[in-house]
Amino acid sequence: MSKVLKIKKGADIKLVGGAEKILADAPMPSTVAVKPTDFEGITPKLVVKVGDEVKAGSTLFYSKDNDQIKFASPVSGEIAEVKRGAKRVIQEIIIVADKETKYEDFGVSNPSSDSREAIIEKLCKSGVWPFIKQRPYDVVAKPSDQAKAIFISAFDSAPLAPDNDFIVHGQAATFQKGIDVLAKLAEVHLTVNNAAKADGAFLQAKNVKLHSVEGPHPAGNVGVHIHHFAPISKGEVVWTIKPQDVLAIGKLFETGKYDATRVVAVAGAQVKTPKYFRTIQGVNLKTLLDGNLTEGNNRIISGNVLTGEKVTLDGYLGFYDCVVTVIPEGGEAQMFGWITPNPSKFSISRALVSWMSPNKKYNLDANMNGEERPFVVTEEYDKVFPFDIYPVQLVKAIMVDDIELMENLGIYEVAPEDFALCETVCTSKIPTQTIVRNGLAMLREEMS
């Protein structure tokens, strides 16, 4: 293991409603959905229509720009609806799930004896490839690229994030199989938070470079690990993947099946019984939340409170999400507004008394406490941004479409999630994640 990296810049936002380490089997959902909107930069080309029967692993659509990248059904069943939005953009492909799942057979194989080309072909054909994303641009990786490295973060430091040690426990052999597959594609880096407490599946993994990172959020962000252990230069590519998706790759090579089983943490102040559920990727959220929510005006989020997507109770779990968070919507009028000296409010500055209680857990709502204002230069971003990058200057370079300055300021190394805390603490209420996403999209278009 390399030397422990200690992150000082950042902030842990501790919220009530963390998921208890209890794993329950959720009922089989009546419907699941695959959302092309989850895949930035992908223009989908449908290969199914309403009424078609599919199996788990059957291709639903592929990338119009690269037909090698396929997206598969997580269940067997019937295509019930293809929802479209403005300009007929495909929003969701909804599948009525069979009670007993039938699978496409992609064949059992041993990664140690398979060629790199054969492994990539199998990952693409089965629909597992989209689990692998790339930096720069934070998009689905190109199978034709030769990655400098593959990074896996074994811990998530975001508020109410799932515990990967708990999720992966007991699946060391399958996780190792997934690692063995990835190791044929590039050098694998695996990062844990605390080597003394990390699960054996991570600590005993072979064919990896093991790192340890400590500190506040975003210490668990894979972008932080890349920045410190394998910085990206122009023209280089680094791939990333999450631990549960490594398990999916391992299962594919062990069984020949695309197993879309996913352990999801259901958490937040508005959840009556926060815990973990074993379910299916793309599950209808009503399956996990029905009867388990406190009454009131709730904000349901697929993902965490910093980077997740607002959804409805009838919505579906995002492709890359492993947590569903429910918090109060907020918006009620407050006497004296945000300046009220309320001890239940949180701030990283000393403007509020929260700094005196660093271990206190808060019941925060979705209220922004103001609207977007002139973008003033402060040191707020620097306090929570553990990169050797000037965050304010980078955001401003994106806002004025200065590509050369964006490159010089390090845009190739970052993703929107790396700016989530900057957006949270921003006095000017600047939507930094959206700005960074737009900047990456512009750069990708320029380089294509």
PyMOL commands that set and color helices and strands:
alter all, ss='L'
color gray80, all
select helices_A, chain A and resi 36-38+86-88+116-126+129-131+164-168+172-183+200-203+222-229+243-255+286-289+337-339+353-356+380-383+391-399+403-408+411-413+416-425+432-447
alter helices_A, ss='H'
color red, helices_A
select strands_A, chain A and resi 5-6+20-25+31-34+44-46+53-54+59-63+66-72+77-84+90-97+133-135+139-140+149-153+188-192+209-214+238-240+261-267+275-280+298-302+309-311+323-328
alter strands_A, ss='S'
color yellow, strands_A
deselect
rebuild
show_as cartoon
